[in-house]
Structure formats: C-alpha cells, structure tokens
Amino acid sequence: MSSGNEKKVYKGRSITVTFEAMRCLHAAECVRGLPEVFDTARRPWIRPDGAPADRLSEVVRRCPSGALQYRLADGGT
C-alpha cells in the first residue's frame, strides 16, 4: 500500500524534477511560472522537456514547500 509521501520522478533530457504530494501547499507557483511544463489537467502533469532546464530550475526553486526539486542531467543543482 502506498503511503502517499513518496517522490514522483519526472525525467527529461537535461533535467529531472521530483514531486512530493504530501509537502505541496498548492501555491501554484509552478503552474503560474511555467504552464507549458506544469499542467494539472494533463498526465503526466509535469513535462520537464517543455522548457529549457535553466528556466525550469528557476521556477522549481520558487516552490514554497520544497515539494518540487530538480537535478540537472550533468549532476548540477
């Protein structure tokens, strides 16, 4: 049985985004910041290849709860 607090992984070519639903405050910073990547009406709702990695990492860093995190394919953060 799932506990609901595991990280979901969304892998793109140059960046991987992780999401922890239990930490999310639903502030929608991600959706407002990059609607072409973060779209709650779609599945998967995060599409990391929808924007350049530098722009996506900037929006992920704005997540107030830390529910969203990222890792660059080259190992950077």
N, CA, C and O atoms as a printed pandas DataFrame, in Angstrom:
     atom_number atom_name residue_name chain_id  residue_number  x_coord  y_coord  z_coord
0              1         N          MET        A               1    0.845   -1.186    0.000
1              2        CA          MET        A               1    0.000    0.000    0.000
2              3         C          MET        A               1    0.889    1.247    0.000
3              4         O          MET        A               1    1.908    1.286    0.690
4              5         N          SER        A               2    0.509    2.244   -0.758
5              6        CA          SER        A               2    1.277    3.476   -0.865
6              7         C          SER        A               2    0.981    4.393    0.311
7              8         O          SER        A               2   -0.164    4.522    0.745
8              9         N          SER        A               3    2.039    5.034    0.825
9             10        CA          SER        A               3    1.862    5.954    1.947
10            11         C          SER        A               3    1.513    7.358    1.474
11            12         O          SER        A               3    1.098    8.194    2.276
12            13         N          GLY        A               4    1.678    7.629    0.170
13            14        CA          GLY        A               4    1.314    8.926   -0.378
14            15         C          GLY        A               4    2.390    9.982   -0.235
15            16         O          GLY        A               4    2.219   11.102   -0.715
16            17         N          ASN        A               5    3.514    9.647    0.424
17            18        CA          ASN        A               5    4.538   10.663    0.594
18            19         C          ASN        A               5    5.806   10.362   -0.194
19            20         O          ASN        A               5    6.845   10.977    0.045
20            21         N          GLU        A               6    5.728    9.425   -1.127
21            22        CA          GLU        A               6    6.902    9.132   -1.928
22            23         C          GLU        A               6    7.094   10.216   -2.980
23            24         O          GLU        A               6    6.161   10.923   -3.359
24            25         N          LYS        A               7    8.343   10.320   -3.439
25            26        CA          LYS        A               7    8.650   11.277   -4.501
26            27         C          LYS        A               7    8.308   10.654   -5.836
27            28         O          LYS        A               7    8.650    9.503   -6.104
28            29         N          LYS        A               8    7.628   11.424   -6.673
29            30        CA          LYS        A               8    7.394   11.020   -8.056
30            31         C          LYS        A               8    8.493   11.679   -8.887
31            32         O          LYS        A               8    8.867   12.827   -8.648
32            33         N          VAL        A               9    8.993   10.942   -9.853
33            34        CA          VAL        A               9   10.118   11.401  -10.663
34            35         C          VAL        A               9    9.649   11.647  -12.093
35            36         O          VAL        A               9    8.989   10.805  -12.701
36            37         N          TYR        A              10   10.001   12.814  -12.614
37            38        CA          TYR        A              10    9.663   13.203  -13.978
38            39         C          TYR        A              10   10.981   13.518  -14.684
39            40         O          TYR        A              10   11.570   14.577  -14.472
40            41         N          LYS        A              11   11.432   12.596  -15.515
41            42        CA          LYS        A              11   12.754   12.696  -16.131
42            43         C          LYS        A              11   12.661   13.326  -17.512
43            44         O          LYS        A              11   11.883   12.892  -18.362
44            45         N          GLY        A              12   13.465   14.351  -17.713
45            46        CA          GLY        A              12   13.589   14.984  -19.018
46            47         C          GLY        A              12   14.977   14.744  -19.582
47            48         O          GLY        A              12   15.795   14.063  -18.963
48            49         N          ARG        A              13   15.242   15.292  -20.740
49            50        CA          ARG        A              13   16.556   15.101  -21.368
50            51         C          ARG        A              13   17.673   15.769  -20.578
51            52         O          ARG        A              13   18.753   15.195  -20.435
52            53         N          SER        A              14   17.434   16.969  -20.064
53            54        CA          SER        A              14   18.510   17.704  -19.398
54            55         C          SER        A              14   18.226   18.004  -17.928
55            56         O          SER        A              14   19.089   18.532  -17.226
56            57         N          ILE        A              15   17.023   17.673  -17.457
57            58        CA          ILE        A              15   16.670   17.942  -16.061
58            59         C          ILE        A              15   15.630   16.917  -15.607
59            60         O          ILE        A              15   14.763   16.506  -16.379
60            61         N          THR        A              16   15.735   16.518  -14.349
61            62        CA          THR        A              16   14.749   15.626  -13.735
62            63         C          THR        A              16   14.102   16.385  -12.585
63            64         O          THR        A              16   14.791   16.968  -11.748
64            65         N          VAL        A              17   12.779   16.372  -12.550
65            66        CA          VAL        A              17   12.023   17.048  -11.498
66            67         C          VAL        A              17   11.378   15.980  -10.621
67            68         O          VAL        A              17   10.843   14.992  -11.123
68            69         N          THR        A              18   11.435   16.190   -9.300
69            70        CA          THR        A              18   10.735   15.296   -8.381
70            71         C          THR        A              18    9.646   16.083   -7.665
71            72         O          THR        A              18    9.755   17.294   -7.472
72            73         N          PHE        A              19    8.592   15.367   -7.276
73            74        CA          PHE        A              19    7.441   15.986   -6.627
74            75         C          PHE        A              19    6.978   15.117   -5.471
75            76         O          PHE        A              19    6.781   13.911   -5.621
76            77         N          GLU        A              20    6.804   15.753   -4.304
77            78        CA          GLU        A              20    6.265   15.078   -3.120
78            79         C          GLU        A              20    4.901   15.684   -2.802
79            80         O          GLU        A              20    4.818   16.786   -2.260
80            81         N          ALA        A              21    3.839   14.967   -3.138
81            82        CA          ALA        A              21    2.481   15.485   -2.987
82            83         C          ALA        A              21    2.153   15.883   -1.546
83            84         O          ALA        A              21    1.454   16.872   -1.324
84            85         N          MET        A              22    2.645   15.131   -0.575
85            86        CA          MET        A              22    2.313   15.422    0.827
86            87         C          MET        A              22    2.904   16.745    1.315
87            88         O          MET        A              22    2.414   17.319    2.286
88            89         N          ARG        A              23    3.950   17.230    0.651
89            90        CA          ARG        A              23    4.570   18.506    1.036
90            91         C          ARG        A              23    3.938   19.705    0.329
91            92         O          ARG        A              23    4.125   20.844    0.756
92            93         N          CYS        A              24    3.203   19.458   -0.735
93            94        CA          CYS        A              24    2.685   20.530   -1.592
94            95         C          CYS        A              24    1.665   21.397   -0.858
95            96         O          CYS        A              24    0.739   20.891   -0.224
96            97         N          LEU        A              25    1.853   22.716   -0.958
97            98        CA          LEU        A              25    0.929   23.690   -0.357
98            99         C          LEU        A              25   -0.077   24.219   -1.378
99           100         O          LEU        A              25   -0.934   25.032   -1.034
100          101         N          HIS        A              26    0.017   23.775   -2.607
101          102        CA          HIS        A              26   -0.871   24.202   -3.694
102          103         C          HIS        A              26   -0.848   25.715   -3.895
103          104         O          HIS        A              26   -1.879   26.336   -4.156
104          105         N          ALA        A              27    0.338   26.295   -3.768
105          106        CA          ALA        A              27    0.513   27.726   -4.003
106          107         C          ALA        A              27    0.485   28.048   -5.495
107          108         O          ALA        A              27    0.305   29.204   -5.877
108          109         N          ALA        A              28    0.661   27.040   -6.333
109          110        CA          ALA        A              28    0.594   27.145   -7.801
110          111         C          ALA        A              28    1.688   28.013   -8.400
111          112         O          ALA        A              28    1.532   28.507   -9.517
112          113         N          GLU        A              29    2.786   28.212   -7.690
113          114        CA          GLU        A              29    3.921   28.952   -8.262
114          115         C          GLU        A              29    4.412   28.265   -9.532
115          116         O          GLU        A              29    4.789   28.931  -10.496
116          117         N          CYS        A              30    4.409   26.948   -9.532
117          118        CA          CYS        A              30    4.888   26.198  -10.687
118          119         C          CYS        A              30    3.974   26.390  -11.891
119          120         O          CYS        A              30    4.441   26.657  -12.998
120          121         N          VAL        A              31    2.686   26.255  -11.671
121          122        CA          VAL        A              31    1.712   26.367  -12.762
122          123         C          VAL        A              31    1.727   27.778  -13.344
123          124         O          VAL        A              31    1.688   27.946  -14.563
124          125         N          ARG        A              32    1.783   28.781  -12.491
125          126        CA          ARG        A              32    1.839   30.165  -12.979
126          127         C          ARG        A              32    3.170   30.459  -13.659
127          128         O          ARG        A              32    3.223   31.212  -14.632
128          129         N          GLY        A              33    4.241   29.864  -13.149
129          130        CA          GLY        A              33    5.576   30.142  -13.674
130          131         C          GLY        A              33    5.848   29.502  -15.018
131          132         O          GLY        A              33    6.466   30.117  -15.887
132          133         N          LEU        A              34    5.391   28.266  -15.199
133          134        CA          LEU        A              34    5.635   27.539  -16.453
134          135         C          LEU        A              34    4.455   26.629  -16.776
135          136         O          LEU        A              34    4.548   25.414  -16.604
136          137         N          PRO        A              35    3.361   27.195  -17.235
137          138        CA          PRO        A              35    2.194   26.363  -17.535
138          139         C          PRO        A              35    2.448   25.341  -18.638
139          140         O          PRO        A              35    1.728   24.347  -18.736
140          141         N          GLU        A              36    3.462   25.572  -19.469
141          142        CA          GLU        A              36    3.782   24.616  -20.523
142          143         C          GLU        A              36    4.470   23.364  -19.973
143          144         O          GLU        A              36    4.539   22.345  -20.660
144          145         N          VAL        A              37    4.977   23.431  -18.742
145          146        CA          VAL        A              37    5.598   22.284  -18.082
146          147         C          VAL        A              37    4.663   21.696  -17.029
147          148         O          VAL        A              37    4.494   20.479  -16.951
148          149         N          PHE        A              38    4.056   22.566  -16.217
149          150        CA          PHE        A              38    3.203   22.141  -15.104
150          151         C          PHE        A              38    1.734   22.359  -15.470
151          152         O          PHE        A              38    1.264   23.495  -15.522
152          153         N          ASP        A              39    1.027   21.281  -15.720
153          154        CA          ASP        A              39   -0.385   21.367  -16.111
154          155         C          ASP        A              39   -1.142   20.264  -15.379
155          156         O          ASP        A              39   -1.047   19.090  -15.737
156          157         N          THR        A              40   -1.891   20.650  -14.356
157          158        CA          THR        A              40   -2.574   19.674  -13.510
158          159         C          THR        A              40   -3.707   18.940  -14.225
159          160         O          THR        A              40   -4.217   17.946  -13.708
160          161         N          ALA        A              41   -4.106   19.412  -15.403
161          162        CA          ALA        A              41   -5.160   18.732  -16.160
162          163         C          ALA        A              41   -4.600   17.611  -17.040
163          164         O          ALA        A              41   -5.360   16.823  -17.603
164          165         N          ARG        A              42   -3.276   17.544  -17.156
165          166        CA          ARG        A              42   -2.618   16.548  -18.014
166          167         C          ARG        A              42   -2.015   15.432  -17.182
167          168         O          ARG        A              42   -1.787   15.598  -15.983
168          169         N          ARG        A              43   -1.758   14.309  -17.803
169          170        CA          ARG        A              43   -0.983   13.235  -17.182
170          171         C          ARG        A              43    0.076   12.806  -18.169
171          172         O          ARG        A              43   -0.276   12.469  -19.300
172          173         N          PRO        A              44    1.341   12.796  -17.821
173          174        CA          PRO        A              44    1.850   13.298  -16.548
174          175         C          PRO        A              44    1.703   14.814  -16.469
175          176         O          PRO        A              44    1.742   15.505  -17.487
176          177         N          TRP        A              45    1.536   15.316  -15.267
177          178        CA          TRP        A              45    1.279   16.756  -15.112
178          179         C          TRP        A              45    2.551   17.586  -15.163
179          180         O          TRP        A              45    2.483   18.807  -15.308
180          181         N          ILE        A              46    3.711   16.945  -15.047
181          182        CA          ILE        A              46    4.990   17.640  -15.186
182          183         C          ILE        A              46    5.693   17.080  -16.417
183          184         O          ILE        A              46    5.920   15.875  -16.527
184          185         N          ARG        A              47    6.033   17.975  -17.339
185          186        CA          ARG        A              47    6.752   17.586  -18.564
186          187         C          ARG        A              47    8.034   18.408  -18.640
187          188         O          ARG        A              47    8.044   19.504  -19.201
188          189         N          PRO        A              48    9.119   17.872  -18.072
189          190        CA          PRO        A              48   10.369   18.632  -17.950
190          191         C          PRO        A              48   10.954   19.128  -19.263
191          192         O          PRO        A              48   11.681   20.121  -19.272
192          193         N          ASP        A              49   10.657   18.466  -20.359
193          194        CA          ASP        A              49   11.213   18.908  -21.640
194          195         C          ASP        A              49   10.409   20.037  -22.271
195          196         O          ASP        A              49   10.692   20.436  -23.401
196          197         N          GLY        A              50    9.415   20.558  -21.562
197          198        CA          GLY        A              50    8.576   21.629  -22.086
198          199         C          GLY        A              50    9.180   23.018  -21.986
199          200         O          GLY        A              50    8.595   23.988  -22.468
200          201         N          ALA        A              51   10.364   23.121  -21.356
201          202        CA          ALA        A              51   11.030   24.416  -21.207
202          203         C          ALA        A              51   12.521   24.163  -21.015
203          204         O          ALA        A              51   12.914   23.064  -20.622
204          205         N          PRO        A              52   13.353   25.162  -21.286
205          206        CA          PRO        A              52   14.787   24.994  -21.050
206          207         C          PRO        A              52   15.063   24.689  -19.568
207          208         O          PRO        A              52   14.364   25.182  -18.681
208          209         N          ALA        A              53   16.073   23.886  -19.324
209          210        CA          ALA        A              53   16.395   23.453  -17.959
210          211         C          ALA        A              53   16.668   24.622  -17.026
211          212         O          ALA        A              53   16.277   24.574  -15.859
212          213         N          ASP        A              54   17.331   25.676  -17.509
213          214        CA          ASP        A              54   17.634   26.804  -16.630
214          215         C          ASP        A              54   16.362   27.520  -16.186
215          216         O          ASP        A              54   16.258   27.946  -15.036
216          217         N          ARG        A              55   15.415   27.652  -17.076
217          218        CA          ARG        A              55   14.129   28.299  -16.738
218          219         C          ARG        A              55   13.324   27.409  -15.785
219          220         O          ARG        A              55   12.736   27.895  -14.820
220          221         N          LEU        A              56   13.306   26.117  -16.062
221          222        CA          LEU        A              56   12.569   25.184  -15.218
222          223         C          LEU        A              56   13.160   25.139  -13.810
223          224         O          LEU        A              56   12.413   25.132  -12.831
224          225         N          SER        A              57   14.467   25.107  -13.695
225          226        CA          SER        A              57   15.088   25.076  -12.368
226          227         C          SER        A              57   14.768   26.349  -11.584
227          228         O          SER        A              57   14.590   26.300  -10.367
228          229         N          GLU        A              58   14.697   27.468  -12.263
229          230        CA          GLU        A              58   14.348   28.740  -11.619
230          231         C          GLU        A              58   12.933   28.675  -11.021
231          232         O          GLU        A              58   12.716   29.128   -9.897
232          233         N          VAL        A              59   11.987   28.123  -11.757
233          234        CA          VAL        A              59   10.609   28.009  -11.281
234          235         C          VAL        A              59   10.516   26.989  -10.141
235          236         O          VAL        A              59    9.811   27.227   -9.161
236          237         N          VAL        A              60   11.210   25.874  -10.258
237          238        CA          VAL        A              60   11.192   24.862   -9.200
238          239         C          VAL        A              60   11.729   25.451   -7.893
239          240         O          VAL        A              60   11.208   25.149   -6.820
240          241         N          ARG        A              61   12.761   26.285   -7.977
241          242        CA          ARG        A              61   13.326   26.901   -6.759
242          243         C          ARG        A              61   12.328   27.826   -6.060
243          244         O          ARG        A              61   12.488   28.121   -4.876
244          245         N          ARG        A              62   11.308   28.283   -6.774
245          246        CA          ARG        A              62   10.282   29.153   -6.171
246          247         C          ARG        A              62    9.245   28.377   -5.365
247          248         O          ARG        A              62    8.427   28.990   -4.679
248          249         N          CYS        A              63    9.257   27.058   -5.429
249          250        CA          CYS        A              63    8.269   26.240   -4.717
250          251         C          CYS        A              63    8.390   26.500   -3.224
251          252         O          CYS        A              63    9.430   26.198   -2.640
252          253         N          PRO        A              64    7.351   27.058   -2.579
253          254        CA          PRO        A              64    7.461   27.467   -1.175
254          255         C          PRO        A              64    7.568   26.304   -0.185
255          256         O          PRO        A              64    8.077   26.487    0.921
256          257         N          SER        A              65    7.103   25.130   -0.560
257          258        CA          SER        A              65    7.116   23.993    0.370
258          259         C          SER        A              65    8.310   23.073    0.165
259          260         O          SER        A              65    8.628   22.259    1.032
260          261         N          GLY        A              66    8.971   23.203   -0.984
261          262        CA          GLY        A              66   10.038   22.269   -1.313
262          263         C          GLY        A              66    9.521   20.960   -1.879
263          264         O          GLY        A              66   10.285   20.007   -2.032
264          265         N          ALA        A              67    8.228   20.901   -2.193
265          266        CA          ALA        A              67    7.648   19.681   -2.770
266          267         C          ALA        A              67    8.269   19.368   -4.127
267          268         O          ALA        A              67    8.402   18.203   -4.504
268          269         N          LEU        A              68    8.644   20.410   -4.854
269          270        CA          LEU        A              68    9.321   20.240   -6.135
270          271         C          LEU        A              68   10.825   20.419   -5.940
271          272         O          LEU        A              68   11.269   21.349   -5.266
272          273         N          GLN        A              69   11.584   19.536   -6.527
273          274        CA          GLN        A              69   13.036   19.652   -6.535
274          275         C          GLN        A              69   13.513   19.215   -7.907
275          276         O          GLN        A              69   12.748   18.646   -8.685
276          277         N          TYR        A              70   14.769   19.480   -8.200
277          278        CA          TYR        A              70   15.290   19.110   -9.515
278          279         C          TYR        A              70   16.740   18.680   -9.416
279          280         O          TYR        A              70   17.448   18.979   -8.454
280          281         N          ARG        A              71   17.152   17.965  -10.453
281          282        CA          ARG        A              71   18.559   17.621  -10.630
282          283         C          ARG        A              71   18.839   17.728  -12.117
283          284         O          ARG        A              71   18.100   17.196  -12.944
284          285         N          LEU        A              72   19.919   18.424  -12.444
285          286        CA          LEU        A              72   20.324   18.553  -13.844
286          287         C          LEU        A              72   20.982   17.249  -14.295
287          288         O          LEU        A              72   21.587   16.542  -13.489
288          289         N          ALA        A              73   20.864   16.940  -15.567
289          290        CA          ALA        A              73   21.419   15.694  -16.102
290          291         C          ALA        A              73   22.924   15.627  -15.922
291          292         O          ALA        A              73   23.487   14.536  -15.825
292          293         N          ASP        A              74   23.587   16.781  -15.875
293          294        CA          ASP        A              74   25.041   16.785  -15.694
294          295         C          ASP        A              74   25.431   16.691  -14.215
295          296         O          ASP        A              74   26.606   16.797  -13.864
296          297         N          GLY        A              75   24.406   16.488  -13.339
297          298        CA          GLY        A              75   24.675   16.320  -11.913
298          299         C          GLY        A              75   24.584   17.601  -11.107
299          300         O          GLY        A              75   24.671   17.557   -9.879
300          301         N          GLY        A              76   24.412   18.730  -11.754
301          302        CA          GLY        A              76   24.333   20.011  -11.049
302          303         C          GLY        A              76   22.970   20.254  -10.432
303          304         O          GLY        A              76   21.991   19.581  -10.754
304          305         N          THR        A              77   22.930   21.229   -9.541
305          306        CA          THR        A              77   21.658   21.636   -8.915
306          307         C          THR        A              77   21.517   23.134   -8.969
307          308         O          THR        A              77   20.519   23.678   -8.497
